[in-house]
Amino acid sequence: MFELKKNELSKGFTLMEIVVVLAIFAVASTIISEIFVNLHKSQVHIRDAQQASTEVRYILDIMAREIRSKNIDYAAYSGGITEGSDVLYLIKNNATGVEDKVAFQKISGAACGFDLPVEKAQCLQIRRGGDGGIWNTISSPSLSVENIKFYVAPLQDAFPQGGATGAPDVQPRVTIVLWTSNNARNPRPDELKFSYLQTTVTSRMYVR
């Protein structure tokens, strides 16, 4: 039989060394895992923010295009327009005399048509064709329209029929104030991201 020398018997790892190595490996694995999870969360938040920003721009573009090509439908506001209206009514008379009416509103619940809990569904809708038209949702389920206000100026019709005297000599404009969040997608309070946008659009119609 071979006889092992003393220095050969001392080779290898002791139990304490193995425990220390395992502890270091566990700590390193935990740190790496936390870094990976945080990086993934950051990527998801950035993606969601980009999607929300893109959708908000899309919604504002739709409203801006309609405002520029039409006038404020003052007659549709029963009792007159108030500061910060919840609904925007627009109108345009085409060459054949037919009234092209469009309206925007924010609504909540099942009327949005989303596969979401009722309390989570908050959307923006558009209606064409006046009171006989159908309201259609133009925001997606991933974006929660918390609130929207339309500040119309002037509050009186700048282009009254018959050219009535005393009409304000101001080109109509609408200031849109829009609050949105990702509440529809992320129910946890620590994941909520709110955004506030404001823009003013002037009508390009002039009928004097």
N, C-alpha and C positions, 0 to 999 in steps of 0.2 A: 504494500500500500504506500501511497505517496504521503509524505509528511509535509503539511502546510507550514510555511514559515509564519512568524508572528506578524510581519507587515502585511502578508496576504490575508490573514484573518481579520485585520482591521479595515479592509476594503468594504464598500457598500454604504448604505444609509442607515442611520439609527432611527428609531421610532419618533423621536423628537424632531429630527430633520424632516421626516415625511409629513408630520403634522403641520410644521411650519410652511412647507411647500404647498400643502393642500389649502391652508388658510390663505396664503397669498393668492393662489389660483382662484379661490372662491371670491375674494375681495375684487380681484381684477375682473372676473366674469360679471360680478354685480355692477361694477362701474361701466363696463362695456355695454351691458344690457340697458342700463339707464340712459346712456348716451344714445343708443340706437332708438329707444322708445321716444325720447325727447326729440330726436331728429325727425322721426316719423310724424309725431304730433305737429311739429313745426311745418313740415311739408304739407300736411293735411290742412292746417290753418291757412297757409299761404295759398293753397289751391282753392279753398273755400272763399277766401277774400277776393281772389282774382275772378272767380265765377260770379260772386255777388256784385263786384264792381262792373263786370261786363254786362250783367243783366240790368243793373240800375241805369247804365248808360243807354242800353237798348230801350228801356221804358221811357226815359227822358227824351230820347230821340223821337219816339213815336208821338209823345205829347207835344214836343216843340214843333214838329212838322205840321201837326194839325192846327196848332195855334197860329203859326205863320200864314197858313193858307186860308184861314177863316176869321170871322169876327166873333166877339162875345155874343152869345144868345141871351140878351138881357131879358127878353120876354119869358124865357123858361124859368127864371128865378121868381117864384111867387113871393111877393112881399119885398122884392128888391134884393140886391146883392149885399151881403155882410162881409166884414173883414175876416179873411180866413175861412172861405167856404169849403165844405167837404166835397162838393161836386163841382165840376167844370162843364158848362154847356157852351158849345160852339155852333156856329151856323154860317152857311155860305149859300148864296143864291147863284145857281149856275146860269148859263146862257139861255136855257129853256124856261127859266123861272122856277125850277124845282128846288126846294130847300134841301141842302145837304147838311144834316144835323149830326153832330158827334158829341158824346158826353163821356166823362171819366169819373170814376168813383172808387173809393176804397171800401171793401166789404169783408166781413168775417163769417166763418162757419161753413156749413155744407154748401152754400151757394157758390163757393170757390171751385167746387168740383174736384178737390184734392183727396187723395187717399191718406188722410191725416186725421188725428183727433180733432174734433170740432174746435176746441180751444186753441189749437195750434195753427189753424187755417186762417190766414189773413192775406188778402190779395188785392190787386188792382184790376179793375175791369173797364172795358170800353163798350159803348153802345152806339150803333149807327142807325139812323132812320127815325130819330125822335122817340116819342113814347111807345110807338108800336115796334120798336127795334128790340133786339135781344142783347142782354149783357153777356159779354164774353171775357173770360179771364186772360190777361196778357202777362201776368207774372207766374213764375214757376213755383212748385211746392217747396223748393229749397230756400226760397227767399220769403221772409215774413215782412209784409208791409205793415209796420206798426202804426203809422199815421201818415196822412198827406193833407196839406192845406193849399188852397189856391187863393192868392191875393190878387184880385182883379182891380185894375186902375184904367180909366176912372170908374167910379161906382155907378155913374149914370151913362146912358148910351151916348157915345160920341157921334154916332151917325143915325139919329132918329129919322123915321120915315117922314117925308114931307119937309125935311130941313127945318125942324122946329128951332126957334131961337133959344138961346141960353144953353145950348149943348156945349159941353166942355171941348175945347179945341186941343185935345190930347189924343195921340195915337194909342189905341188900347194895348195893354200889355198884361201879362200874367206872371206873377212870381210863384214858382212852385217850391214848396218846402216839403221834403220827403224824408221820413224816418224809416229805416229798414234794419233788420237783424237776421241772424241765422237761427232764430228760435225754432223754426219749423223742423230743422234738421238736428240740432243739438239741444236736447232738453236740459242738460246740466248747466247750472248757473255759471260755473267757472269757464264754460266753453262759449258763452254768449258773446257775440261781436255785434255792436251797434254802429250804424253809420247815419250821418245827418248830411243831407245835400240840399242846396238851395240854388236855383237858377231863375233868371228872368228872361222871358221870351216876348217879343213884340210882334203884333199882327202886321202883316204886310199888305193887308187889304185897306183900301181907301176909297170910300164911296161918296164923298162930298162932290 
